[in-house]
């Protein structure tokens, strides 16, 4: 099993920045993806960004150019640097670990609140 613990959420004004961290522990196997999802009140959870254990990254169009995902494989930690934050970025942000080899496996963190005031 893989356990994920997020940190770094909080309240920030529009245009500000925050950095989220997600520390993974347990049976971490490569290759894998680690990523971030978010869920705003009354909305479905949506994918934000992901990074492969080899380093390639992908972003949702809504955050491209503003958010940067990175990881430190030695520390089993993934980061999400969020710049130029907008009120519509307000959500609970969830860390995700996913692999498909040797078996499919999915793990989620407990979530961290990000609130952007206008």
SEFI-180398 format. One record per residue (C-alpha): x, y, z; residue number from 1; residue in three letters. Coordinates in pm, 1 decimal. Example, Ala and Ser with C-alpha at 12.3 -4.5 7.8 and 13.67 -1.06 7.14 Angstrom:
REM residues 2
      east     north        up  num  residuo
    1230.0    -450.0     780.0    1      ALA
    1367.0    -106.0     714.0    2      SER
REM end
This chain:
REM residues 118
      east     north        up  num  residuo
       0.0       0.0       0.0    1      UNK
      97.8     361.3     -53.7    2      UNK
       7.8     639.7     187.4    3      UNK
      -3.5    1002.5      75.6    4      UNK
       4.7    1310.4     298.0    5      UNK
     -54.1    1654.7     148.1    6      UNK
      47.2    1987.7     295.7    7      UNK
      80.4    2350.6     194.3    8      UNK
    -276.5    2460.2     137.4    9      UNK
    -415.1    2783.0     272.8   10      UNK
    -572.4    3118.7     197.9   11      UNK
    -414.8    3349.1     -58.4   12      UNK
    -523.5    3655.7    -252.6   13      UNK
    -580.5    3641.6    -625.3   14      UNK
    -251.4    3670.3    -809.6   15      UNK
     -61.4    3507.1    -525.8   16      UNK
     124.2    3178.2    -502.7   17      UNK
     116.6    2860.1    -299.9   18      UNK
     319.4    2539.9    -308.1   19      UNK
     159.2    2208.8    -224.7   20      UNK
     359.4    1906.0    -117.4   21      UNK
     265.1    1539.4    -111.2   22      UNK
     482.4    1288.4      71.5   23      UNK
     439.8     924.5     -25.2   24      UNK
     532.8     625.5     186.3   25      UNK
     490.0     251.1     164.0   26      UNK
     530.7      22.3    -137.2   27      UNK
     629.2     277.8    -398.4   28      UNK
     712.5     106.6    -724.7   29      UNK
     822.5     252.2   -1055.6   30      UNK
     711.4     329.7   -1312.2   31      UNK
     430.9     537.6   -1168.9   32      UNK
     245.5     864.1   -1201.9   33      UNK
     196.9    1108.0    -919.4   34      UNK
     -45.6    1386.2    -970.2   35      UNK
    -291.1    1637.5    -837.2   36      UNK
    -667.7    1659.2    -865.8   37      UNK
    -903.0    1917.0    -721.0   38      UNK
   -1265.6    1938.0    -623.4   39      UNK
   -1453.9    2261.8    -581.2   40      UNK
   -1780.9    2278.0    -384.5   41      UNK
   -2066.2    2132.4    -584.5   42      UNK
   -1838.7    2015.9    -865.7   43      UNK
   -1681.4    1690.5    -970.6   44      UNK
   -1320.4    1614.0    -895.8   45      UNK
   -1101.2    1723.5   -1187.2   46      UNK
    -749.4    1638.3   -1288.2   47      UNK
    -492.1    1918.0   -1256.0   48      UNK
    -145.5    1781.5   -1337.5   49      UNK
      65.5    1466.4   -1328.7   50      UNK
     430.1    1369.3   -1343.0   51      UNK
     576.5    1034.9   -1441.2   52      UNK
     852.8     875.1   -1236.3   53      UNK
    1069.6     936.2   -1542.5   54      UNK
     998.4    1308.7   -1527.8   55      UNK
     749.9    1381.8   -1805.3   56      UNK
     465.0    1614.5   -1710.7   57      UNK
     111.1    1692.7   -1825.4   58      UNK
    -124.9    1974.5   -1727.6   59      UNK
    -489.9    2058.4   -1756.8   60      UNK
    -548.1    2351.5   -1990.7   61      UNK
    -694.3    2555.8   -1705.2   62      UNK
    -361.8    2561.0   -1516.8   63      UNK
    -107.7    2540.1   -1797.9   64      UNK
     148.5    2817.9   -1768.6   65      UNK
      53.7    2895.0   -1407.5   66      UNK
     113.6    2567.2   -1221.8   67      UNK
     429.0    2355.6   -1219.0   68      UNK
     447.3    1997.9   -1096.9   69      UNK
     775.7    1844.8    -987.1   70      UNK
     896.7    1550.8    -784.6   71      UNK
    1188.1    1440.5    -575.5   72      UNK
    1210.8    1065.4    -620.7   73      UNK
    1468.9    1030.8    -343.8   74      UNK
    1217.6    1182.0     -99.4   75      UNK
     910.4    1024.8    -264.5   76      UNK
     756.2    1370.2    -269.9   77      UNK
     565.8    1555.5    -538.6   78      UNK
     512.6    1931.6    -544.8   79      UNK
     266.2    2163.1    -711.0   80      UNK
     382.7    2521.9    -745.3   81      UNK
      78.3    2738.2    -809.1   82      UNK
     131.9    3092.5    -935.4   83      UNK
    -106.6    3362.0   -1054.9   84      UNK
    -384.5    3201.8    -854.4   85      UNK
    -745.0    3283.3    -940.5   86      UNK
   -1062.3    3254.8    -731.2   87      UNK
   -1169.8    2968.3    -956.3   88      UNK
    -867.2    2769.6    -834.1   89      UNK
   -1038.2    2744.5    -496.1   90      UNK
   -1084.8    2375.1    -417.1   91      UNK
    -968.3    2084.5    -209.2   92      UNK
    -654.4    1952.6    -376.7   93      UNK
    -586.5    1579.5    -366.5   94      UNK
    -261.6    1399.8    -431.9   95      UNK
    -275.6    1078.9    -635.0   96      UNK
     -33.7     790.5    -688.4   97      UNK
    -104.2     555.9    -977.4   98      UNK
      74.3     262.8   -1132.8   99      UNK
     -25.2     -12.8   -1372.4  100      UNK
     266.8    -254.2   -1325.8  101      UNK
     296.7    -515.9   -1182.6  102      UNK
     -70.5    -460.0   -1096.4  103      UNK
    -302.5    -162.3   -1123.2  104      UNK
    -300.3      45.1    -807.0  105      UNK
    -444.9     382.8    -712.7  106      UNK
    -398.7     577.1    -387.9  107      UNK
    -531.3     915.3    -270.4  108      UNK
    -433.3    1161.4      -4.8  109      UNK
    -678.8    1320.3     236.4  110      UNK
    -681.2    1653.9      56.9  111      UNK
    -569.6    2006.7     140.2  112      UNK
    -784.7    2318.5     107.5  113      UNK
    -677.0    2601.7    -120.0  114      UNK
    -882.0    2919.3    -102.9  115      UNK
    -814.5    3214.3    -334.0  116      UNK
    -984.9    3539.8    -241.2  117      UNK
   -1070.5    3806.0    -496.2  118      UNK
REM end
